[in-house]
Amino acid sequence: MKAIVLTGTTSMVGMALIKQCIQNNIMVFALVRPNSNKLDLIPKSNLIKVLDCDLEGLSICKKFDVPLKGCTFYHIGWCDNDRKGRESCDKQLKNVRYTLDAVHLAQKLGCTSFIGIGSQEEYGLVSKPLTGLTFCCPITPTGIAKYAAGIFSKIECKNKNIEHIWVRLLSTYGVNDHDDRLIKTFIKRCKSNIVMKLSSCSHIWDYLFEDDVGKALIKIGQKGHAGKVYPLGSGVGRPLKDYLEIIKDKINPNYEPEYGEKLYGDDSIRYLCADIAELTADTGWKPEISFEKGIEKVIASSK
């Protein structure tokens, strides 16, 4: 894999992939929303070529004046990721269309493989480790849209003779995560000693550090098997409270979160853990950064 085309460039996952591409001497043709206020986040490198094209523009995007034949197309871009957007059927439905537009653009550019990033929300409520063959019963607009996008893009890729791989990403954390996500919010509260009301946090969760996500996506592009679905997580599940207590002990051991103050909803996910055996067997990838080490990097970067 000498070059990739990328949507979702300035997302945490996109930036993690770019970092690994630079380290592996892989050229990146990064599609970015025109006049994006996140352009400064993109590393300066001769291996990175930024091209103006947002998700709405994928369908009308013309061929770029760069050699792209044989590239791998990574579709990470997904709009309306805030809480309101994630709960909107209309807004999430647009993302299915954008995914198909990405496949069409991949064909137009001469890409030979397509890797789409889905979500653990595609599975719905489960109680055992997730595999590529685990039955999916999504219950949220985002989960339904991600699942549909994966199925439709696979069919479309087959019709266009493009290899297809779908990655169902579990919970990722890192330096480039959004400030309003749980981990960064909890870090902020610990440092400021501001009370945070939480559930019992007894549900099982699987966190994977951003650098490990980037490395996994590179390996999947290089050695992943066409037609497969890979759940991507650390492969280790533990109660969410364990993660939060690790953070607390590293910042402010005397901090006292208010566990049990929020109730679980009927549709709350109580178990989340990836079975990465197949991914490891196919690609050789294994996570390298423990939560204890990864969270130190996040804490150090947090204002």
MOKA-V757933 format. One record per residue. N is the residue number from 0. RES is the residue in three letters. OMEGA is omega in whole degrees, -180 to 180 (999 if undefined). NEAR is the number of other C-alpha atoms within 12 Angstrom. D_FIRST is the distance of its C-alpha to the first C-alpha in Angstrom with 2 decimals. Layout:
BEGIN
<<N/RES/OMEGA/NEAR/D_FIRST> <N/RES/OMEGA/NEAR/D_FIRST>>
END
This chain:
BEGIN
<<0/MET/-176/27/0.00> <1/LYS/-177/24/3.79> <2/ALA/176/34/5.85> <3/ILE/168/46/7.66> <4/VAL/-170/52/11.31> <5/LEU/166/49/13.57> <6/THR/-177/47/17.17> <7/GLY/-173/39/19.37> <8/THR/-172/41/18.20> <9/THR/175/33/21.42> <10/SER/178/36/21.86> <11/MET/-179/32/21.79> <12/VAL/178/43/18.67> <13/GLY/180/41/16.97> <14/MET/178/38/18.07> <15/ALA/178/37/16.96> <16/LEU/178/43/13.34> <17/ILE/180/46/13.62> <18/LYS/-179/34/15.23> <19/GLN/176/30/12.52> <20/CYS/179/36/9.85> <21/ILE/-179/28/12.53> <22/GLN/-179/20/13.11> <23/ASN/178/21/9.63> <24/ASN/179/19/9.66> <25/ILE/179/27/7.11> <26/MET/180/31/9.08> <27/VAL/172/43/10.85> <28/PHE/-169/40/13.17> <29/ALA/177/41/15.64> <30/LEU/-174/40/18.32> <31/VAL/177/36/21.54> <32/ARG/179/26/25.10> <33/PRO/180/17/27.18> <34/ASN/178/14/29.40> <35/SER/179/20/27.82> <36/ASN/179/11/29.76> <37/LYS/-179/19/26.70> <38/LEU/-178/24/25.00> <39/ASP/179/14/26.18> <40/LEU/-176/21/24.11> <41/ILE/-179/32/20.82> <42/PRO/176/26/20.05> <43/LYS/-178/15/20.86> <44/SER/175/19/18.00> <45/ASN/180/15/16.97> <46/LEU/-177/25/13.39> <47/ILE/174/31/14.94> <48/LYS/-178/30/16.45> <49/VAL/-178/35/18.87> <50/LEU/-179/28/19.88> <51/ASP/176/26/23.12> <52/CYS/177/30/22.83> <53/ASP/-177/31/24.21> <54/LEU/179/34/24.15> <55/GLU/-177/26/27.31> <56/GLY/-178/23/25.85> <57/LEU/-175/33/22.85> <58/SER/-178/22/25.17> <59/ILE/-178/18/26.42> <60/CYS/179/23/23.41> <61/LYS/177/18/23.17> <62/LYS/178/22/20.31> <63/PHE/-179/23/19.23> <64/ASP/180/12/19.90> <65/VAL/-180/20/16.33> <66/PRO/-176/19/13.71> <67/LEU/-176/30/11.69> <68/LYS/179/24/11.56> <69/GLY/180/22/8.60> <70/CYS/171/33/7.24> <71/THR/-179/41/7.35> <72/PHE/176/48/10.88> <73/TYR/178/44/12.17> <74/HIS/179/48/15.94> <75/ILE/-175/44/17.77> <76/GLY/179/42/20.68> <77/TRP/-175/37/24.05> <78/CYS/178/32/27.40> <79/ASP/-179/22/30.80> <80/ASN/176/22/29.79> <81/ASP/-174/17/33.20> <82/ARG/-179/16/35.81> <83/LYS/-179/15/37.65> <84/GLY/-178/20/34.62> <85/ARG/-179/26/33.30> <86/GLU/-178/20/36.72> <87/SER/178/22/36.88> <88/CYS/-179/21/36.21> <89/ASP/-178/19/36.22> <90/LYS/-180/23/33.69> <91/GLN/179/31/31.31> <92/LEU/178/28/31.61> <93/LYS/-178/27/30.14> <94/ASN/175/41/26.85> <95/VAL/178/35/26.62> <96/ARG/180/30/27.08> <97/TYR/179/36/24.46> <98/THR/177/47/21.88> <99/LEU/176/34/22.82> <100/ASP/179/30/22.72> <101/ALA/177/47/19.10> <102/VAL/180/46/18.35> <103/HIS/178/37/20.44> <104/LEU/178/42/18.71> <105/ALA/178/44/15.26> <106/GLN/-179/34/16.96> <107/LYS/-177/25/18.68> <108/LEU/180/30/15.64> <109/GLY/179/27/14.02> <110/CYS/-178/35/11.26> <111/THR/178/33/10.69> <112/SER/-176/45/10.27> <113/PHE/178/51/12.37> <114/ILE/-179/47/12.79> <115/GLY/-179/53/16.31> <116/ILE/177/43/18.18> <117/GLY/-173/41/21.60> <118/SER/173/39/24.39> <119/GLN/179/46/26.77> <120/GLU/178/35/29.42> <121/GLU/-177/40/28.42> <122/TYR/-174/38/30.19> <123/GLY/-178/29/33.48> <124/LEU/-179/27/35.97> <125/VAL/-179/28/34.99> <126/SER/179/19/36.49> <127/LYS/-178/22/34.01> <128/PRO/-175/31/30.42> <129/LEU/175/41/27.89> <130/THR/177/31/25.63> <131/GLY/-178/30/23.57> <132/LEU/178/19/26.78> <133/THR/-179/24/29.26> <134/PHE/-179/20/31.52> <135/CYS/175/27/30.91> <136/CYS/-176/21/33.96> <137/PRO/-176/25/33.04> <138/ILE/179/25/36.11> <139/THR/177/29/34.95> <140/PRO/180/32/33.99> <141/THR/180/37/30.58> <142/GLY/179/35/30.00> <143/ILE/-179/31/31.19> <144/ALA/179/40/29.03> <145/LYS/-180/46/25.84> <146/TYR/179/37/26.73> <147/ALA/180/33/27.54> <148/ALA/179/42/24.37> <149/GLY/-180/41/22.33> <150/ILE/-179/28/24.53> <151/PHE/-178/27/24.78> <152/SER/177/41/21.10> <153/LYS/179/33/20.50> <154/ILE/-178/24/23.29> <155/GLU/178/27/22.18> <156/CYS/178/35/18.62> <157/LYS/179/22/20.37> <158/ASN/-176/16/22.68> <159/LYS/178/23/19.97> <160/ASN/177/22/17.90> <161/ILE/177/31/14.90> <162/GLU/-175/33/13.51> <163/HIS/173/39/14.90> <164/ILE/179/41/14.79> <165/TRP/-178/46/17.45> <166/VAL/177/44/17.78> <167/ARG/-175/42/21.42> <168/LEU/175/44/21.63> <169/LEU/-175/39/24.89> <170/SER/179/37/26.53> <171/THR/175/36/24.49> <172/TYR/179/41/26.34> <173/GLY/-179/37/25.70> <174/VAL/-176/30/26.79> <175/ASN/178/30/25.42> <176/ASP/178/31/27.13> <177/HIS/-178/21/29.90> <178/ASP/-177/23/33.30> <179/ASP/177/17/35.02> <180/ARG/-171/20/33.07> <181/LEU/-173/26/35.03> <182/ILE/-179/37/33.74> <183/LYS/177/31/34.13> <184/THR/-180/28/37.42> <185/PHE/177/36/38.68> <186/ILE/-179/39/37.79> <187/LYS/-179/28/39.73> <188/ARG/179/29/42.70> <189/CYS/-177/29/42.81> <190/LYS/-178/26/42.93> <191/SER/-178/18/45.57> <192/ASN/178/19/47.41> <193/ILE/-176/18/47.52> <194/VAL/177/20/48.18> <195/MET/180/26/45.44> <196/LYS/-175/19/46.51> <197/LEU/169/23/44.15> <198/SER/176/22/44.27> <199/SER/-180/21/44.96> <200/CYS/179/29/41.20> <201/SER/-179/24/41.66> <202/HIS/-176/25/38.81> <203/ILE/-175/28/35.81> <204/TRP/-178/35/32.62> <205/ASP/-180/38/29.08> <206/TYR/178/39/27.54> <207/LEU/-178/42/24.05> <208/PHE/-174/39/23.40> <209/GLU/-179/41/20.91> <210/ASP/178/39/18.92> <211/ASP/176/33/18.51> <212/VAL/180/40/17.37> <213/GLY/180/39/14.56> <214/LYS/179/34/13.49> <215/ALA/-179/39/13.90> <216/LEU/175/50/11.76> <217/ILE/-180/38/8.74> <218/LYS/179/30/9.79> <219/ILE/178/41/10.46> <220/GLY/-178/41/7.13> <221/GLN/-171/28/5.96> <222/LYS/-180/22/9.51> <223/GLY/-178/32/11.62> <224/HIS/-179/26/13.97> <225/ALA/177/26/14.38> <226/GLY/-177/27/17.78> <227/LYS/171/28/18.26> <228/VAL/179/38/19.59> <229/TYR/169/45/18.95> <230/PRO/-176/43/21.60> <231/LEU/177/47/20.36> <232/GLY/179/45/23.06> <233/SER/-176/39/24.35> <234/GLY/180/34/26.05> <235/VAL/178/30/29.35> <236/GLY/175/31/31.95> <237/ARG/-178/25/35.07> <238/PRO/180/23/37.75> <239/LEU/-180/31/36.83> <240/LYS/179/27/39.96> <241/ASP/179/22/38.51> <242/TYR/-177/33/35.67> <243/LEU/179/39/38.22> <244/GLU/176/28/40.60> <245/ILE/179/27/37.99> <246/ILE/-179/37/37.49> <247/LYS/-177/31/41.26> <248/ASP/180/22/41.99> <249/LYS/-176/23/39.64> <250/ILE/-171/26/41.18> <251/ASN/-176/23/44.67> <252/PRO/-179/16/46.00> <253/ASN/-180/17/49.15> <254/TYR/-178/26/47.37> <255/GLU/175/24/48.50> <256/PRO/-180/29/46.35> <257/GLU/178/19/48.44> <258/TYR/176/21/46.87> <259/GLY/-179/16/48.25> <260/GLU/177/14/49.37> <261/LYS/-178/15/47.04> <262/LEU/174/15/47.16> <263/TYR/174/17/44.33> <264/GLY/-179/10/44.19> <265/ASP/-178/9/44.33> <266/ASP/179/16/40.70> <267/SER/177/21/39.42> <268/ILE/-177/28/36.53> <269/ARG/-178/26/38.08> <270/TYR/179/30/35.26> <271/LEU/178/40/31.53> <272/CYS/-179/37/29.36> <273/ALA/168/41/26.05> <274/ASP/-174/30/25.83> <275/ILE/-177/34/22.43> <276/ALA/-179/24/23.21> <277/GLU/178/26/20.98> <278/LEU/179/36/17.96> <279/THR/-180/25/18.66> <280/ALA/-177/17/19.27> <281/ASP/-170/22/16.06> <282/THR/-176/22/13.63> <283/GLY/-177/20/16.01> <284/TRP/169/30/16.07> <285/LYS/177/31/19.54> <286/PRO/-177/31/21.04> <287/GLU/-172/21/22.14> <288/ILE/178/23/24.44> <289/SER/178/25/27.80> <290/PHE/-179/37/29.54> <291/GLU/-180/23/32.15> <292/LYS/-179/20/29.75> <293/GLY/-176/28/27.67> <294/ILE/176/36/30.82> <295/GLU/178/26/32.17> <296/LYS/-180/25/29.40> <297/VAL/180/31/30.24> <298/ILE/-179/34/33.96> <299/ALA/-178/19/33.64> <300/SER/-175/17/31.89> <301/SER/179/24/34.40> <302/LYS/999/14/37.24>>
END
